[in-house]
Amino acid sequence: MIPGAVTVGFLHPGHYAACFAESLKELLFHDATHRQRIVSHDFGQLGKSCGSGQIVDGRNQLAKVMCDESQAEWLFMVDSDMGFAPNIVERLIQAADAKKRPVVGGLAFAHKTDGKASFFGIRYRAQPTIYRWYEDDNKVGFVPQFEYERNKLIESAGTGAACVLIHRTVIERIRKKYGDVWFTPVVHPKGTTFSEDLSFCIRVAGIDCPIFVHTGIKTTHDKGGVFLDEEYFDRQQAAKGLDHASNTQQTDD
């Protein structure tokens, strides 16, 4: 293992969103002129082309390469439709800890359906990828936290794989306990089938590791003419009469 080194792992369908291409370029320039966590080793950038039906296998392959080939200490997994700051890796590493905080996500938003629109249209909403666990006698699942502390490092039951830093020991321990199924969907006995990213979070919990999200490490998510970020989310919530930004204490971390 190379202490402090990072592998940037991402999937793509044969092309990148412009915001991702520019962000990746700026990230590599920043790294080359600072700590050289990424550009200093053979597996600094690990991109894998795959279609929408191959995301599980693609993410599992990134984890497998981390175990078998890359000697980096950290995997920065990021989707090829995300935008982010040049220093995002440094900020995530500052927030993380190999033992106490081995999985730290940035603030990202998913694109979720929000009912029907006129003339057979569909409306969508931005949803923070910060989740708490829910279970009752009949069902289990992850519930998104629409109310979250701003600019804070917060513990979470789960997060997405669109922007997350993972210590290699987490990947190695999951392999040891479950096999090479890091992102393979989990089917719960109560009937829920979990997405690949939340299935990873379930396995992280299964090896007794915590998950954190730093809400001050922001991203944007290109959904084809709509860019999901915190400003977009705040406008959405305000339109619903839920002005989260003005009612939440803002602190810098």
BAKOL-806485 format. One record per atom (N, C-alpha, C, CB): z negated, y, x; residue in three letters. Coordinates in pm, whole numbers, padded with zeros to 5 digits, always signed. Glycine has a CB too. Layout:
# BAKOL-806485
ZYXALA...
# end
This chain:
# BAKOL-806485
+00000-00120+00084MET+00000+00000+00000MET+00000+00125+00087MET-00122+00001-00094MET+00079+00224+00048ILE+00080+00354+00115ILE-00009+00449+00035ILE+00228+00411+00128ILE-00127+00482+00085PRO-00219+00567+00009PRO-00156+00701-00031PRO-00346+00593+00089PRO-00168+00735-00157GLY-00118+00862-00207GLY+00030+00864-00243GLY-00143+00966-00108GLY+00105+00761-00204ALA+00248+00760-00232ALA+00273+00732-00380ALA+00320+00654-00146ALA+00387+00782-00430VAL+00420+00773-00572VAL+00562+00720-00588VAL+00404+00912-00641VAL+00579+00627-00680THR+00710+00586-00727THR+00736+00654-00860THR+00721+00431-00739THR+00848+00725-00872VAL+00888+00786-01000VAL+00979+00685-01069VAL+00962+00926-00978VAL+00931+00624-01176GLY+01005+00521-01247GLY+01053+00572-01382GLY+00920+00397-01265GLY+01182+00555-01411PHE+01234+00602-01540PHE+01351+00515-01584PHE+01277+00750-01530PHE+01368+00510-01715LEU+01481+00441-01777LEU+01580+00545-01826LEU+01433+00350-01894LEU+01708+00507-01831HIS+01809+00599-01884HIS+01926+00519-01940HIS+01858+00697-01773HIS+01998+00575-02036PRO+02112+00504-02098PRO+02245+00531-02029PRO+02122+00545-02244PRO+02242+00564-01901GLY+02363+00596-01829GLY+02382+00744-01806GLY+02480+00543-01901GLY+02292+00825-01862HIS+02298+00970-01842HIS+02158+01026-01862HIS+02400+01038-01939HIS+02137+01149-01813TYR+02007+01215-01825TYR+02019+01337-01918TYR+01954+01257-01686TYR+01910+01369-01987ALA+01902+01500-02053ALA+01900+01608-01945ALA+01775+01509-02145ALA+01959+01723-01974ALA+01966+01830-01875ALA+01826+01873-01829ALA+02042+01949-01932ALA+01731+01880-01922CYS+01596+01923-01884CYS+01534+01823-01786CYS+01506+01937-02009CYS+01563+01693-01804PHE+01511+01592-01712PHE+01578+01603-01575PHE+01531+01452-01769PHE+01710+01618-01574ALA+01782+01627-01447ALA+01732+01745-01364ALA+01933+01640-01472ALA+01715+01859-01429GLU+01666+01977-01357GLU+01522+01956-01313GLU+01677+02103-01446GLU+01439+01897-01399SER+01298+01875-01365SER+01283+01776-01250SER+01221+01825-01487SER+01362+01668-01253LEU+01356+01570-01145LEU+01399+01632-01013LEU+01445+01448-01178LEU+01505+01712-01015LYS+01551+01780-00894LYS+01441+01870-00838LYS+01677+01863-00922LYS+01380+01951-00926GLU+01274+02041-00881GLU+01152+01964-00832GLU+01235+02135-00994GLU+01121+01852-00896LEU+01009+01768-00852LEU+01032+01717-00710LEU+00989+01649-00949LEU+01152+01669-00682LEU+01182+01615-00549LEU+01183+01725-00444LEU+01317+01542-00551LEU+01237+01843-00478PHE+01232+01956-00384PHE+01087+01994-00354PHE+01308+02078-00442PHE+01006+02000-00458HIS+00865+02036-00440HIS+00796+01932-00352HIS+00793+02046-00576HIS+00821+01806-00378ASP+00757+01699-00302ASP+00801+01704-00155ASP+00789+01562-00363ASP+00930+01729-00132ALA+00982+01730+00005ALA+00920+01840+00090ALA+01132+01747+00003ALA+00879+01949+00026THR+00822+02063+00099THR+00670+02067+00093THR+00879+02192+00045THR+00609+01966+00032HIS+00463+01961+00023HIS+00409+01827+00074HIS+00417+01985-00123HIS+00358+01743-00012ARG+00288+01622+00031ARG+00380+01504+00064ARG+00191+01581-00075ARG+00504+01508+00021GLN+00601+01401+00045GLN+00548+01265-00003GLN+00637+01395+00194GLN+00496+01266-00120ARG+00448+01140-00181ARG+00565+01054-00228ARG+00355+01170-00300ARG+00675+01117-00267ILE+00787+01048-00331ILE+00900+01023-00232ILE+00839+01130-00448ILE+00938+01123-00157VAL+01059+01115-00073VAL+01036+01041+00058VAL+01109+01253-00044VAL+00915+01002+00086SER+00882+00943+00217SER+00894+00791+00222SER+00742+00982+00254SER+00931+00726+00109HIS+00939+00579+00113HIS+01057+00531+00030HIS+00807+00515+00061HIS+01093+00404+00047ASP+01217+00351-00009ASP+01222+00350-00161ASP+01238+00212+00040ASP+01107+00336-00226PHE+01104+00324-00372PHE+01047+00450-00436PHE+01023+00203-00413PHE+01075+00566-00375GLY+01024+00691-00431GLY+01083+00721-00567GLY+01053+00804-00338GLY+01212+00698-00584GLN+01279+00718-00712GLN+01335+00585-00759GLN+01392+00825-00702GLN+01291+00542-00877LEU+01329+00411-00929LEU+01383+00427-01070LEU+01208+00313-00927LEU+01513+00451-01080GLY+01578+00465-01210GLY+01646+00336-01251GLY+01680+00579-01207GLY+01636+00302-01378LYS+01697+00179-01428LYS+01778+00209-01554LYS+01589+00071-01457LYS+01905+00174-01553SER+01991+00194-01669SER+01969+00084-01771SER+02138+00200-01627SER+01947+00123-01897CYS+01929+00023-02001CYS+01958+00085-02137CYS+01785-00035-01997CYS+01999+00003-02232GLY+02021+00048-02368GLY+01892+00053-02446GLY+02122-00041-02437GLY+01902+00101-02571SER+01781+00116-02653SER+01712-00017-02679SER+01816+00183-02784SER+01788-00125-02682GLY+01728-00256-02707GLY+01670-00321-02584GLY+01829-00346-02767GLY+01679-00253-02470GLN+01631-00311-02344GLN+01512-00235-02286GLN+01744-00313-02242GLN+01450-00150-02367ILE+01342-00067-02315ILE+01223-00152-02269ILE+01296+00033-02422ILE+01187-00252-02345VAL+01073-00338-02306VAL+01101-00404-02172VAL+01045-00445-02414VAL+01218-00467-02160ASP+01252-00533-02034ASP+01261-00432-01920ASP+01385-00609-02047ASP+01313-00313-01950GLY+01325-00211-01848GLY+01189-00165-01797GLY+01401-00093-01900GLY+01097-00141-01886ARG+00964-00097-01844ARG+00892-00210-01768ARG+00879-00053-01966ARG+00907-00332-01816ASN+00848-00445-01745ASN+00906-00458-01605ASN+00869-00575-01823ASN+01035-00430-01591GLN+01098-00439-01459GLN+01043-00333-01365GLN+01250-00424-01472GLN+01019-00212-01415LEU+00958-00109-01332LEU+00821-00153-01281LEU+00947+00023-01410LEU+00742-00212-01370ALA+00609-00260-01331ALA+00620-00374-01230ALA+00530-00306-01456ALA+00717-00461-01248LYS+00735-00574-01157LYS+00773-00526-01017LYS+00842-00670-01210LYS+00861-00428-01010VAL+00898-00373-00880VAL+00777-00310-00812VAL+01010-00269-00895VAL+00691-00245-00889MET+00569-00188-00833MET+00483-00296-00769MET+00490-00114-00940MET+00474-00410-00834CYS+00391-00518-00782CYS+00455-00586-00661CYS+00366-00621-00891CYS+00586-00607-00666ASP+00652-00694-00569ASP+00723-00623-00455ASP+00749-00778-00639ASP+00764-00496-00476GLU+00847-00431-00375GLU+00796-00294-00331GLU+00986-00416-00428GLU+00764-00210-00425SER+00716-00077-00387SER+00576-00086-00329SER+00719+00018-00507SER+00552-00007-00225GLN+00418-00001-00167GLN+00344+00126-00207GLN+00426-00010-00016GLN+00398+00197-00306ALA+00333+00320-00351ALA+00200+00289-00419ALA+00425+00397-00446ALA+00110+00384-00410GLU-00020+00368-00476GLU-00010+00395-00625GLU-00124+00460-00413GLU+00080+00484-00664TRP+00088+00528-00803TRP+00229+00510-00857TRP+00045+00674-00816TRP+00239+00480-00986LEU+00365+00484-01059LEU+00360+00601-01156LEU+00392+00349-01135LEU+00453+00695-01138PHE+00471+00803-01235PHE+00585+00761-01326PHE+00500+00942-01166PHE+00551+00717-01447MET+00653+00674-01543MET+00687+00791-01633MET+00604+00550-01626MET+00816+00823-01638VAL+00859+00939-01716VAL+00994+00907-01779VAL+00868+01068-01627VAL+01015+00953-01901ASP+01141+00926-01971ASP+01248+01026-01931ASP+01120+00928-02122ASP+01373+00983-01942SER+01485+01064-01895SER+01528+01170-01997SER+01602+00976-01862SER+01446+01195-02099ASP+01470+01308-02190ASP+01351+01405-02189ASP+01495+01257-02334ASP+01273+01399-02080MET+01155+01485-02068MET+01180+01597-01968MET+01033+01402-02025MET+01118+01712-01993GLY+01115+01822-01898GLY+00972+01845-01853GLY+01174+01951-01960GLY+00954+01886-01726PHE+00818+01898-01671PHE+00821+01990-01550PHE+00761+01758-01632PHE+00704+02032-01506ALA+00690+02126-01395ALA+00710+02055-01261ALA+00553+02195-01399ALA+00754+02128-01158PRO+00774+02066-01026PRO+00648+02005-00966PRO+00827+02168-00932PRO+00530+02058-01001ASN+00405+02008-00943ASN+00334+01909-01034ASN+00313+02123-00912ASN+00404+01849-01128ILE+00337+01763-01226ILE+00269+01643-01161ILE+00437+01715-01330ILE+00332+01584-01061VAL+00271+01468-00995VAL+00142+01508-00924VAL+00369+01405-00894VAL+00145+01622-00855GLU+00023+01668-00787GLU-00088+01693-00887GLU+00051+01795-00707GLU-00056+01752-01000ARG-00159+01783-01099ARG-00215+01656-01162ARG-00102+01875-01208ARG-00128+01559-01188LEU-00176+01432-01243LEU-00265+01358-01144LEU-00058+01344-01284LEU-00227+01359-01017ILE-00310+01292-00916ILE-00444+01362-00901ILE-00236+01287-00781ILE-00444+01495-00909GLN-00570+01568-00903GLN-00662+01530-01018GLN-00544+01719-00904GLN-00604+01503-01135ALA-00684+01467-01252ALA-00726+01320-01250ALA-00606+01495-01379ALA-00651+01237-01179ALA-00674+01093-01182ALA-00775+01050-01075ALA-00542+01017-01163ALA-00817+00926-01086ASP-00903+00862-00987ASP-00873+00713-00992ASP-01056+00892-01013ASP-00857+00651-00876ALA-00814+00511-00872ALA-00905+00418-00952ALA-00808+00464-00729ALA-01034+00449-00958LYS-01129+00362-01027LYS-01174+00420-01162LYS-01251+00337-00939LYS-01204+00550-01165LYS-01261+00608-01286LYS-01154+00652-01386LYS-01348+00726-01249LYS-01040+00697-01338ARG-00932+00747-01424ARG-00798+00697-01371ARG-00933+00904-01431ARG-00773+00565-01381PRO-00652+00508-01320PRO-00525+00526-01402PRO-00672+00363-01296PRO-00538+00574-01526VAL-00422+00601-01611VAL-00441+00740-01672VAL-00404+00491-01724VAL-00350+00833-01638VAL-00359+00969-01690VAL-00221+01012-01739VAL-00412+01068-01581VAL-00214+01050-01864GLY-00089+01098-01922GLY-00086+01249-01928GLY-00069+01041-02059GLY+00034+01305-01930GLY+00051+01446-01958GLY+00062+01468-02109GLY+00176+01501-01886GLY+00059+01593-02150LEU+00071+01626-02292LEU+00217+01612-02335LEU+00018+01770-02321LEU+00243+01516-02422ALA+00379+01492-02470ALA+00375+01477-02622ALA+00440+01365-02404ALA+00491+01493-02683PHE+00501+01486-02829PHE+00613+01390-02867PHE+00526+01626-02890PHE+00583+01305-02964ALA+00681+01212-03018ALA+00749+01274-03139ALA+00614+01078-03055ALA+00868+01222-03172HIS+00947+01269-03285HIS+00932+01167-03398HIS+01099+01289-03246HIS+00861+01201-03504LYS+00829+01106-03609LYS+00883+01155-03744LYS+00677+01083-03617LYS+00923+01062-03829THR+00973+01099-03961THR+00860+01156-04045THR+01036+00977-04032THR+00895+01254-04129ASP+00795+01325-04210ASP+00844+01343-04354ASP+00763+01463-04147ASP+00911+01239-04404GLY+00955+01243-04543GLY+01102+01278-04559GLY+00872+01341-04619GLY+01146+01280-04683LYS+01286+01305-04713LYS+01314+01454-04731LYS+01327+01230-04838LYS+01434+01494-04692ALA+01484+01628-04717ALA+01590+01621-04826ALA+01541+01693-04587ALA+01645+01736-04862SER+01745+01737-04968SER+01875+01669-04923SER+01774+01881-05013SER+01949+01621-05020PHE+02081+01562-04996PHE+02075+01450-04892PHE+02179+01669-04951PHE+01976+01362-04910PHE+01962+01241-04829PHE+01924+01269-04684PHE+02091+01163-04832PHE+01875+01389-04659GLY+01830+01421-04524GLY+01691+01365-04497GLY+01831+01572-04503GLY+01651+01372-04372ILE+01519+01328-04330ILE+01455+01438-04248ILE+01527+01195-04248ILE+01330+01467-04276ARG+01257+01566-04198ARG+01175+01494-04090ARG+01165+01653-04288ARG+01150+01568-03982TYR+01075+01512-03870TYR+00960+01604-03832TYR+01167+01488-03749TYR+00863+01549-03763ARG+00749+01626-03714ARG+00723+01591-03569ARG+00623+01601-03801ARG+00663+01685-03498ALA+00614+01659-03363ALA+00474+01600-03372ALA+00614+01790-03277ALA+00450+01495-03296GLN+00321+01425-03302GLN+00268+01405-03160GLN+00336+01288-03374GLN+00148+01457-03129PRO+00093+01438-02994PRO+00075+01290-02962PRO-00041+01511-02981PRO+00108+01253-02840THR+00089+01112-02800THR-00052+01095-02742THR+00198+01069-02695THR-00148+01130-02824ILE-00290+01111-02795ILE-00346+01032-02913ILE-00368+01251-02773ILE-00399+00915-02889TYR-00432+00824-02999TYR-00576+00774-02992TYR-00336+00706-02999TYR-00633+00754-03110ARG-00760+00683-03120ARG-00734+00550-03189ARG-00867+00768-03198ARG-00823+00455-03165TRP-00810+00322-03222TRP-00871+00319-03362TRP-00877+00216-03131TRP-00803+00252-03453TYR-00853+00238-03591TYR-00848+00091-03630TYR-00770+00324-03691TYR-00955+00046-03695GLU-00958-00092-03744GLU-01050-00103-03864GLU-01003-00190-03632GLU-01004-00172-03967ASP-01090-00207-04079ASP-01070-00355-04110ASP-01058-00119-04205ASP-01113-00399-04226ASP-01107-00542-04257ASP-00964-00594-04269ASP-01181-00569-04385ASP-00870-00505-04295ASN-00733-00551-04325ASN-00629-00511-04222ASN-00692-00499-04456ASN-00652-00404-04148LYS-00547-00358-04058LYS-00605-00293-03933LYS-00456-00259-04131LYS-00520-00284-03833VAL-00556-00219-03708VAL-00439-00128-03666VAL-00590-00324-03596VAL-00469-00033-03579GLY-00361+00052-03530GLY-00413+00168-03448GLY-00279+00104-03645GLY-00319+00248-03399PHE-00350+00370-03326PHE-00321+00489-03417PHE-00268+00380-03193PHE-00413+00583-03422VAL-00399+00702-03506VAL-00381+00824-03416VAL-00523+00719-03600VAL-00274+00902-03436PRO-00254+01020-03352PRO-00359+01127-03379PRO-00115+01078-03375PRO-00399+01196-03272GLN-00497+01305-03282GLN-00423+01437-03288GLN-00597+01302-03163GLN-00406+01491-03409PHE-00341+01620-03424PHE-00431+01734-03379PHE-00298+01640-03568PHE-00560+01712-03383GLU-00655+01809-03331GLU-00702+01759-03195GLU-00777+01830-03429GLU-00676+01835-03090TYR-00715+01795-02955TYR-00760+01918-02877TYR-00598+01722-02883TYR-00845+01897-02778GLU-00891+02007-02694GLU-00778+02054-02604GLU-01014+01964-02609GLU-00764+02185-02593ARG-00657+02242-02512ARG-00697+02250-02365ARG-00619+02381-02564ARG-00599+02225-02278ASN-00617+02238-02133ASN-00737+02162-02081ASN-00630+02383-02096ASN-00751+02039-02132LYS-00865+01956-02097LYS-00820+01815-02061LYS-00966+01952-02212LYS-00898+01750-01976LEU-00881+01608-01948LEU-00967+01531-02046LEU-00918+01573-01799LEU-00902+01457-02138ILE-00976+01391-02244ILE-00947+01241-02243ILE-00940+01452-02381ILE-01049+01163-02274GLU-01029+01018-02282GLU-00964+00983-02415GLU-01163+00942-02265GLU-00876+00885-02412SER-00798+00848-02531SER-00784+00697-02535SER-00660+00916-02531SER-00774+00643-02656ALA-00753+00499-02669ALA-00613+00459-02627ALA-00778+00455-02812ALA-00518+00553-02637GLY-00382+00521-02601GLY-00298+00646-02584GLY-00319+00432-02704GLY-00186+00631-02515THR-00089+00738-02501THR+00048+00674-02486THR-00122+00830-02380THR+00151+00755-02484GLY+00286+00703-02469GLY+00323+00681-02324GLY+00386+00796-02534GLY+00443+00629-02302ALA+00492+00604-02166ALA+00592+00709-02122ALA+00555+00466-02157ALA+00606+00818-02197ALA+00705+00921-02164ALA+00665+01004-02045ALA+00727+01010-02282ALA+00535+01013-02015CYS+00486+01091-01902CYS+00346+01044-01869CYS+00487+01245-01934CYS+00335+00948-01779VAL+00204+00888-01750VAL+00199+00841-01605VAL+00176+00770-01847VAL+00085+00866-01541LEU+00059+00823-01403LEU-00031+00700-01408LEU-00006+00939-01319LEU+00009+00594-01337ILE-00062+00465-01343ILE-00092+00418-01202ILE+00022+00359-01419ILE-00216+00385-01176HIS-00252+00331-01045HIS-00204+00187-01034HIS-00405+00339-01021HIS-00159+00147-00916ARG-00100+00015-00901ARG-00199-00098-00931ARG-00045-00001-00760ARG-00330-00075-00913THR-00427-00180-00942THR-00429-00215-01090THR-00566-00137-00898THR-00397-00119-01177VAL-00389-00147-01320VAL-00275-00245-01348VAL-00368-00016-01401VAL-00162-00221-01287ILE-00046-00308-01305ILE-00074-00447-01249ILE+00079-00248-01237ILE-00138-00452-01134GLU-00169-00580-01071GLU-00271-00659-01152GLU-00221-00559-00929GLU-00371-00592-01207ARG-00473-00661-01285ARG-00418-00711-01418ARG-00592-00569-01311ARG-00328-00636-01479ILE-00264-00684-01603ILE-00183-00809-01573ILE-00173-00574-01665ILE-00108-00809-01464ARG-00033-00929-01426ARG-00126-01048-01409ARG+00045-00905-01297ARG-00237-01027-01340LYS-00330-01138-01312LYS-00388-01195-01440LYS-00443-01090-01221LYS-00416-01109-01539LYS-00479-01156-01663LYS-00379-01203-01767LYS-00565-01047-01721LYS-00264-01134-01779TYR-00171-01160-01889TYR-00034-01212-01844TYR-00152-01036-01969TYR-00002-01196-01716GLY+00133-01229-01670GLY+00221-01106-01667GLY+00195-01336-01760GLY+00351-01126-01649ASP+00445-01014-01635ASP+00491-00962-01772ASP+00568-01058-01553ASP+00393-00923-01851VAL+00421-00879-01989VAL+00357-00742-02014VAL+00368-00983-02092VAL+00365-00654-01916TRP+00295-00527-01924TRP+00327-00450-02053TRP+00330-00442-01804TRP+00456-00445-02089PHE+00500-00366-02203PHE+00555-00452-02317PHE+00604-00267-02159PHE+00542-00581-02307THR+00588-00670-02415THR+00504-00644-02540THR+00578-00821-02372THR+00567-00626-02657PRO+00491-00592-02778PRO+00382-00692-02811PRO+00585-00582-02894PRO+00267-00638-02843VAL+00152-00718-02887VAL+00156-00733-03038VAL+00017-00652-02842VAL+00139-00855-03087VAL+00130-00882-03230VAL-00015-00916-03262VAL+00227-00999-03273VAL-00080-00828-03339HIS-00221-00849-03372HIS-00235-00950-03485HIS-00288-00715-03412HIS-00343-01031-03485PRO-00364-01128-03593PRO-00365-01066-03733PRO-00493-01200-03571PRO-00397-00937-03743LYS-00397-00872-03874LYS-00258-00824-03917LYS-00493-00755-03873LYS-00158-00854-03835GLY-00021-00829-03878GLY+00051-00714-03814GLY-00020-00809-04019GLY-00018-00632-03736THR+00046-00517-03674THR+00120-00558-03547THR-00058-00410-03642THR+00244-00513-03535THR+00319-00528-03411THR+00326-00391-03344THR+00464-00585-03437THR+00276-00383-03222PHE+00263-00254-03154PHE+00387-00225-03069PHE+00138-00252-03067PHE+00418-00098-03056SER+00528-00054-02969SER+00497-00091-02825SER+00551+00099-02982SER+00599-00083-02740GLU+00581-00129-02602GLU+00480-00044-02526GLU+00714-00127-02528GLU+00477+00088-02550ASP+00383+00172-02477ASP+00239+00152-02523ASP+00422+00319-02492ASP+00220+00137-02655LEU+00084+00113-02704LEU+00039-00030-02675LEU+00077+00140-02855LEU+00132-00122-02663SER+00096-00258-02619SER+00043-00255-02476SER+00219-00353-02629SER+00104-00171-02392PHE+00053-00152-02257PHE-00090-00099-02262PHE+00143-00056-02177PHE-00115-00003-02350CYS-00250+00053-02362CYS-00351-00052-02406CYS-00250+00170-02461CYS-00310-00142-02495ILE-00399-00250-02538ILE-00436-00337-02418ILE-00332-00336-02648ILE-00338-00366-02334ARG-00367-00450-02216ARG-00450-00375-02113ARG-00236-00498-02152ARG-00432-00244-02104VAL-00518-00164-02016VAL-00663-00174-02064VAL-00472-00015-02014VAL-00683-00163-02194ALA-00819-00180-02249ALA-00871-00321-02223ALA-00820-00151-02401ALA-00781-00419-02224GLY-00820-00559-02201GLY-00870-00587-02062GLY-00705-00648-02230GLY-00836-00500-01966ILE-00890-00516-01830ILE-01000-00412-01803ILE-00777-00503-01725ILE-01051-00354-01911ASP-01164-00261-01904ASP-01135-00136-01822ASP-01284-00331-01845ASP-01014-00082-01839CYS-00978+00044-01775CYS-00965+00153-01881CYS-00846+00030-01693CYS-01011+00272-01851PRO-00996+00383-01946PRO-00859+00449-01934PRO-01107+00487-01924PRO-00821+00522-02037ILE-00698+00600-02041ILE-00734+00745-02070ILE-00598+00544-02147ILE-00669+00837-02000PHE-00694+00978-02020PHE-00562+01050-02044PHE-00767+01039-01900PHE-00570+01165-02111VAL-00458+01256-02127VAL-00505+01395-02085VAL-00403+01255-02274VAL-00427+01461-02000HIS-00460+01598-01962HIS-00373+01691-02046HIS-00437+01621-01808HIS-00435+01761-02140THR-00358+01844-02232THR-00313+01975-02170THR-00439+01872-02355THR-00355+02002-02046GLY-00307+02119-01975GLY-00184+02090-01890GLY-00416+02174-01889GLY-00146+01964-01878ILE-00027+01925-01803ILE+00083+01903-01906ILE-00051+01796-01714ILE+00165+02003-01925LYS+00254+02006-02041LYS+00395+01956-02008LYS+00262+02148-02096LYS+00465+01914-02112THR+00603+01867-02099THR+00684+01921-02217THR+00609+01711-02092THR+00814+01900-02211THR+00900+01918-02327THR+00980+01790-02346THR+00994+02041-02311THR+01020+01764-02470HIS+01086+01638-02505HIS+01215+01672-02580HIS+00992+01545-02593HIS+01328+01643-02518ASP+01458+01677-02573ASP+01499+01575-02679ASP+01563+01686-02462ASP+01504+01618-02805LYS+01545+01529-02913LYS+01678+01572-02974LYS+01437+01524-03022LYS+01765+01625-02890GLY+01898+01661-02937GLY+01900+01790-03016GLY+01954+01550-03020GLY+01885+01902-02948GLY+01883+02032-03014GLY+01744+02077-03053GLY+01968+02028-03135GLY+01647+01988-03046VAL+01507+02020-03071VAL+01428+01978-02948VAL+01453+01948-03201VAL+01347+02072-02896PHE+01265+02043-02780PHE+01118+02043-02823PHE+01290+02146-02665PHE+01057+01927-02816LEU+00919+01912-02863LEU+00823+01949-02752LEU+00893+01768-02912LEU+00752+02059-02770ASP+00648+02100-02677ASP+00532+02156-02756ASP+00702+02203-02575ASP+00431+02210-02687GLU+00311+02255-02757GLU+00340+02377-02845GLU+00200+02288-02657GLU+00429+02464-02801GLU+00464+02581-02882GLU+00530+02538-03013GLU+00558+02675-02803GLU+00621+02442-03005TYR+00687+02389-03125TYR+00582+02327-03218TYR+00795+02284-03087TYR+00490+02251-03160PHE+00384+02186-03238PHE+00297+02289-03308PHE+00298+02097-03148PHE+00258+02394-03237ASP+00173+02498-03297ASP+00243+02567-03414ASP+00134+02601-03191ASP+00372+02594-03399ARG+00446+02657-03509ARG+00453+02564-03629ARG+00589+02695-03463ARG+00473+02437-03603GLN+00477+02338-03711GLN+00344+02333-03786GLN+00510+02199-03655GLN+00233+02328-03712GLN+00102+02320-03775GLN+00068+02448-03850GLN-00005+02291-03670GLN+00109+02564-03794ALA+00084+02690-03860ALA+00159+02699-03992ALA+00122+02807-03770ALA+00280+02645-03994ALA+00360+02644-04118ALA+00294+02560-04226ALA+00500+02593-04090ALA+00212+02462-04184LYS+00140+02379-04279LYS+00001+02434-04310LYS+00128+02238-04225LYS-00029+02553-04256GLY-00161+02611-04278GLY-00266+02555-04186GLY-00203+02591-04418GLY-00223+02494-04076LEU-00315+02434-03980LEU-00295+02503-03846LEU-00294+02280-03968LEU-00348+02623-03831ASP-00327+02702-03711ASP-00422+02654-03603ASP-00347+02852-03738ASP-00386+02543-03542HIS-00473+02477-03446HIS-00501+02564-03324HIS-00413+02346-03402HIS-00400+02636-03277ALA-00415+02711-03153ALA-00523+02817-03163ALA-00283+02775-03115ALA-00532+02886-03278SER-00627+02996-03291SER-00768+02947-03320SER-00582+03091-03400SER-00782+02820-03361ASN-00914+02767-03396ASN-00971+02675-03291ASN-00906+02693-03526ASN-00900+02657-03179THR-00946+02567-03075THR-00982+02647-02953THR-00839+02462-03042THR-01098+02621-02897GLN-01141+02691-02777GLN-01045+02659-02663GLN-01286+02653-02739GLN-00997+02759-02595GLN-00901+02740-02487GLN-00975+02755-02354GLN-00783+02842-02498GLN-00965+02652-02273THR-01027+02654-02141THR-00928+02602-02040THR-01158+02571-02138THR-00939+02651-01920ASP-00853+02602-01811ASP-00929+02499-01731ASP-00807+02718-01720ASP-00855+02395-01687ASP-00916+02291-01605ASP-00830+02271-01482ASP-00931+02158-01684ASP
# end
